[in-house]
Amino acid sequence: MLTTDKIKGIIFDYGGTIDSNGLHWAEVIWKAYEAEKVTVGKVDFRNAFVYGERTMGKNPLVKPEHTFLDMLRIKIDLQLEWLKDEGFISPANASPQKKEDIARWSYAYARKYIDTARPILEQLTQRYPLVLVSNFYGNIASVLKDFRLDHLFQTIIESAVVGIRKPDPAIFQLGIDALHVKADEIVVVGDSYDKDIVPATSLGCQTIWLKSIGWNPYTGKETADVVITDFPELKTVFSLR
């Protein structure tokens, strides 16, 4: 159970939490494929998604100045080119226009949920220091600026910068250290049970799990101090207006 009167700081995850209301980004992009009528099997799509993520992780394709739309263009290009080369989609479904349409659909999806999250974060930052801990590509500062979120976090801890990735608890420890309070006086808010809730709990933090469709099915044994299914439920958790 969350002890709100004990909280002195909040650590937020970014991708999947603030920008998609808990929905894993593979599921968001899958929705974009469906909206833009790219017909492909879900297993093949997931393999393309993994290929893109691994390629972006190994190569400096994303530059610090890239916005989220820039990053999506790179991600979608990698996915569709792989699917085309493997024979899972037609060349027409990997055209420059199709790539742009999918990237823009996904960007609009993120902007919609960020516009909902922003006023809640603005209220929270009036009460608590906020720290962002994110697995990202080295451009999180540009992404936050583009979405007008850059003024909300006193410290940003990005995996590509610090060289530590979730679910390693060490990246959350950096967030705890930045807040200068005890772990049990911090609540971690994230969408990934394995990458956010488990490591945060192991360090003694309180946790709020924004639960939606993840990468893997849930076992039913997952626990957190609070489980929500919609970002605005934070208003009730923290008694915001």
N, C-alpha and C positions, 0 to 999 in steps of 0.2 A: 504493500500500500504506500502511495506517495505521501510524504510528509512535507506539505507545501510550506509550512511555517519555518522549516529548517533550511529551505533552499536559499543559497546566496549567489548562485550563478547557473547558467544554462549553456550546455554544449549542443549545438545543432549539427546534424548531418545536412548536406545540401542536396545532391542528386537523388531523386526518388522521394525526398521528404518535402522540401520547400517547393520544388519545381514540377512535381507531378502528383501531389496529394497521396503519396504512398505507393503508387503504381510503379513497378520496375520498368526501367526505360526500354527494355526489350519489348514489353507489352505495349508501351506507348508507340514505338516505331512500328510494331505489328499492326496497330490500329491505323497508322498512317498508310501502310501498305494496302490495307483493306480499303481505306477511303480513296486512295489513288488507283485502285483496281490493278494492283500487282498481284497476280495469282501465283502463289508458291506454297509448298507444304510447310507446316509449322516447324517440323524438325529441320528441314533445309534452311529455313529462315534463322532458326536458333544457331545453327552451325555457321551461317554467314555473320551473325551478330558476334559470335565468339571470335571468328577470324578477324573481324574489324577491330574488336577491342584489343586483341593480342598484337595486331599490327601497329595500332596506335600506341600501345604500351612499349613496344620495342623500338619504334622509330620516332624521331622528333617532328612529326607531321603537324602537330598543334603548336602554334607559337604563342608567346605570352599575350600578344595583342589581339588574338582571335576572340571574337564574340561567340556566343552560344550557337548562332546561326552558322558562322564560319565552321565551327567544330562539327555541327550536324552535317554540313555539306561534305566534309571529309569522311565522316562515319558512313553516311549513306552511299557515297561513291565507292568506298571499299566493299560494302555489303553487296551492292548491285553488280559490281564488276565481278566479284567472286561467284555470285549466283549465275551470271551470264556465262562466265568461263567454264563453270561446272555443268552447264546445260540445263539448269533448273528454271531459267526464265529466258524469254526471247530478247534479242537486242533492243527491240522497241521499248521493253520495260526497263532497260538500263540507259535510256536516252538522257542527254543532259537536262531536258525539260522535266522528265519524270523524276530525276534525282532532285532537282530544285523544288518540285511540287511536294515531294515527301519531306524534304528538309524544312520547307516553310510550314507545312501542316504541323510538324512536330514542334517547331519553334512557337507557333501560335498556341499550341496546347500548353507548353511551358508558361508562356506569358499569361495565359488565363489563370492558371493556378498560382503563379507568383503574385499576380495582382490581388488575389484573395489572401495570400499569406502575408503580404507586406504590412498592411495595417495592424495585423496581430503581432508581428515582430516589432513594429514600432511601439506598440503598447508595452510589450515585454521588456524592451530595452530601457524603458523609463523606470522599471523596477529592478532589473537585474543586468549585470554585465553578460553579454552574449559572446560566445566563441564558436567559430565554425571549424569543424573537423571533417575533411572531405577527401575521398579518393578522387583525384582530378588530374588534369593533364598539364598543369603549369600555367593555365590561363584563367583561373578562378577569379582573379581581381578584375579582369576585363569583363567577364560574365556578370559579376555582381554590379559593376558600373552600368552596363547595358540595361540591366533590369532594375536599376535604382535601389539596390540593396547594399551598396558599398558602405553606407554610413551606419549600418546597424551592428556590426561586429567589431569588438575591440581587438580581437586577434583572429587571424585566419591561418589555419594549419592545413596545408595541402600536401597530399602524399608525394606528388612529383617534386615538390620543393624540399621536403624534409627527408625523403628517402625511406619512408615507412608507410606501409599500406594496411588498411583494415583487412582482415580482422585482428591484426597485431594490436594488443592492448597498449603498446608503447605510444601509438599515435594519439590515443585518448589521454594517456598520461601527460603528454605535452599540453593538451587542453586543460587538464587539471592544474598543471603547473602555472599556466598563463592566468588562471583565475585566482590563484593564491588563497584558496580555501580548501577545506577538507573534502575528500571525495564524496562523502555521504551528504555534503551540503550542495552538491551539484546534481542536476538532472540532465540526462542525455536523451535527446529526442531524435529518433531515427526510424527509417522504414525497414531496414534489413535486420531481421532477428539475429542472424549469424554474424553479421559484420558490425552491427551497432550495439544491440542489446546485450549479447553474450560478453563481448570484451569489456563493455562499460560496467556490467554487473560484477565481473571478475575483479575490478578495481575498487568496488564498493560504492559506485555511483548509483543514484536512483535513476529509473528509466521510464520513458514513455515510448511505447511502440506504436507507430503509425502503420497499422496493418492493412495491406491490400494484397494484390496478386504479386507474389515474389518470383524469383527465378526457379526455385524448387518448391514442390508441394510441402505443406506443413505437416508435422507429425501429430499435432494436437496436444503436445506436451510443452509447447512454448509458453513462457511466462514473462511478465514485466510488471512493474509497479502499477502502471496504467496502460491499458490498451485502447487506442482510439482508431476509428476508421475514416475520419475526416479531419483535415487540419484545423478547421474552425472549432472543433471540440476543445482545442486548447483554451479557448475563451472561458469555457465552463471549468476546466481543470484549474485555471489560475484566477478565476473570478474576474475576468475582464469585462468591460462594458460591451 
